[in-house]
């Protein structure tokens, strides 16, 4: 995507110059932020993270994420959904009514984190599929994008999404960690891929790095996120190519080194993720920041 292909607002041109980015997925309701959330959000702003989408993974966390949007208006937005691990908790219709009410709020900009995860047995696959299908239906009814989690369940996940093909809203594959083949299937479906600090951990010859370095993932389907407090971008990773390490600026590295750890990542690490992505793409961080910010604003209807 280039600025010639789509109209870019004056504010987004500033985004290009100042490397302002948007974090589409941070778990700021996690108890690890219980004591210093104000500082975490201020650090993110200082790093250039203009807006943060706080992920809902249960009815309770979705309501808490929505509460944060009222405390930090125009900075925090929320999602509402039930993670596949928690699918078994959705046994009462009252919970579905609470989730639907939370999801309908204007500050809630996507349905999820929802999806399928067959790597753990916290919830039976059949229960996961049922709960996911109801959330897809909710997204269709509310006309809000889907924020999707998938681990070793791509075939079943796509099958469910295909059932709603005629009215399916935009789909974001959150924190993508799969193979080139899996990524291609999603890209061919028109889905967006969210890239995190996992890019440092991926050492395979057929994963995210190849998706980027070979230009398989187009810029107009790319989003960036920290998935805080998870997915710490380990910039010291031994197999990180030298030319990619060279794309990192001292400023972005300072935020990661001073404030982020394997135990608690923060949204202020997002500019480093953008620079890493840019390094693999062979493009400038400014271009990646501009494209991903535009994608997020357009996709989720975030106010400028």
N, C-alpha and C positions, 0 to 999 in steps of 0.2 A: 504494500500500500504506500502511495506517495501523496504528498500534499496537492499534486496536480489532479489526482483522481477523486478526491473528496474535499469539500469546503472545510477549511480549518479556521476556527474562531481565533480572534486576536489573543484571547487568554491561552489557548492551546499553543499558539506560536511562542508565547512566553515559556510554556512547558518545554518546548524544544530547546530554548536557550538556557534554561535553568535546571534541566534534568529533573523535572517534577514528575513523579510517578504515582500510580494508584495500586494499592494492595487489595486484590480482590478476595483474599481469604486469610483472616487472622483470627485465632481462637482466643479473643481477649476476655472471654468470660471464664477462662481457665483460672483456677485458684492460684496459679503461679503469679498472676498479676494483681492479686487481692490487696496488696499494700501500696503499690506505686503506679497505678494505672495512669494517673495524670502525667507523671514523668515519662512513662512509656509513650504516650501519645504526643507529648511535646517533643521528645527525641525524634519521633517519626517525622513530625513537621519540620524540625531542624534539618533532618537528612534530606528533605525534599519530597516526602510522601504526603501528597495533598489530601488523599481520601483513603479510608480503610473500610472494607466490608468485614463485619464481624460475623463469623459463622455460627449458625444455630445447628446443634447436633441432636437435640432432644427438645421436648416441649418446654422444659424448664430453661435450658440455655437459649432457646429461641426467644423466649419472653425477656430474658436478661439482656440478650443482644439488642432487642428492640428498645429496652430501657436506656441502653447506652447511646442510642441515636438521639434521644431527647436530652441527654447530658452533654453531648458533643455534636450539636446540629451542624450540618453541612460538612462535617469531617467524618463522622461515623455513619455507616449504613449497615443494615442487618440482612441476614437471610433467616429463613425459618424452615426447619426440616428435622428429620429423624435419621440419624446415621444407621447404616445396616446393623452395626453391633447392637444398637438399642431397639431394633425392630420388634423384639418380643415384648417390649414395654407398652406397645400400642394396642392393648387388649380391650380398652374401654372406649366407647364412642364419645364420652365426655372429653377425653384427651384429644381426639380428632377435632372436636369443636374448638378447643382451645388453640390448637395448632392453626386451624383455618382462620380464626379471628386474628391471631398474631401475623399470619402470612398476608392478610388483607390490608394491613397498615401501609400507608404510602412510603414510610421510611424503610420498609422491608422490600428489598429489590430483587430477591430471587428465592426460589423454593429449593431447599436442601440445607445442609449436606445430606443427600439421600443417594441410594444406589444399592449395590451388591458387593459383598466381600466374602469370598469363599475360602480365604486363607485362615480364618479364625471361626470358631464355632460358638460365638457368643449368642447368635440367633440362627435358628434353622434356615437353610436356604429357601424353603417353601414360604416361611414367614417373611423373610427378607423380600422375596418377590412380590408378595401380596402388599406389604407396606410400601414398597417402592412404587408399585403400580398406582396406589391411591394418591401418592404424592405427585406423580406425573399428571394424573387427572386434575389435581388441585392446581398445578402450574398451568395446565391448559385452560382451566376455568378462569383463573386470575390473570392469565396472559402475562405471566412473569417467567423469566428464564429459569432453567433447571441447573442447579449446582450439584454435579454428580460425582460420587465416589465409586470407583470400581477397582477391584483386585481379584484377578483370576476368575472373572465372571463375564468377560466381554460378550460372548455369544448370547447368553441369557439377557444381558442388559440391553443389547441392541434389539433383540427380539421384542422386548417389552416396549421400548421406545418406538419401534416400527408399528406397533399396534395403534399408536396415536399419530401416525405420520401426517395425516391431513390437517391436524390442528396443533402439532407440536411446537412449543415456543423454542427459542434458541437454547442450545445445550452446551454447557461448559463441563469438560472433563477436568475436575479439580485435582491439582497436585499430580499431574500425569507422571508415572514412573515406568511405563511399559516399553515395549519393543517398537522398532520401526514399523513392523507389520501391523501391530495393534494401533499405533498412531495413524497409519495410513487409512485404516478402516474408519477411524473417527473423522479424519479430515475429509474423506470421500463422502461421509454423511453430512458434512457441513458443520460439524461440531467445532467448538473452540477448545484449545488445550491450555491449561494453566501450568506454568513452569515455576518451580521453586528452587531452593538451595540444594535439592537432590541432584542437581546438575553436577555438583562437585563430587558426589558419591558414586554416580553412574560411571562404571568403568568398562561397561560392555561395548562391544563393537557394533551392536545393533540397537542402541537405545536412543535416549533424548539427544545426546551429543550428535549422533549421525543425522537425526531428524533436522537438526539446526544446520550443521556444517554442510550438508548436501542440499540445503534449501528445500527440503521436503515439506516443512511446516511453513506455510505462507504467513507473512507478517500480519495480515488482516484476520488470522485465526489464532493469534498468539496473545496470551494474557500472562501477567506476572503476579506472583503472590508469595508470601512468606510461610503461610501455614503455621505461624507462631502459635505456641512455643516450640513447635517441631521444625524439622527440615533446616537445621542450622547450616549455613553455607560455609563448609570447611575449605577455606581458600588455601590451606596448606596441603591439601590432598596431593599425594605423591604423583598421581597420573594426570593431573591437570596440565594440559599443554602449555608450554612457555608463552606462546603468543596470546593465549587466553589470560594467563596470569598478568601479562603485560597490559591487558585492557583495563585492569583494576586501577582506580585512582586512590591516592593516599587518603583522600577525604572519606570515600566509602569504606575503605578498609578500617579506618579509625573508628567509625561507628560500630562495625562488627566486632573489632577487637576489644573495644572498651565496654560495650554494653550487651553483647550476645555470647551465649555459651551453648554447648551441646544440650545442657539441661533446660535452657530458656532462651530461645531465639526471640527476636523482637522485630516489629515492622520497620525499624530504622535500618535493617539489613537489606531492604529491597533494592536500593540503588546498586549495591554490589551484585545482586542477582541480575539486574538489568545489564550491568557491564559484562558479566560472565556470558549471558545470552548473546550480547553483541559480539563478544570475542569469538564465540563459536559460529555465529552467522557471518562474520567478516564485515560487519557494519558498525556504524558509530553508535555509541550509547544514546546519543541525542535522538537518532532515528528510531531506535527501539523504544525509548521512553515516549516519544511522540505517538508512535503507532499503538502501543499498548494502552496509553492513557486515552487515546481516541476510541479504541475498541471498548474499553470499560465504560466510558461515558455514554457511548451510543447504545451498547448492549443492555446496560442496567438502568439507563435513564437517570444517571446521577446528575444533580444540579451542578452547573459550572459556577 
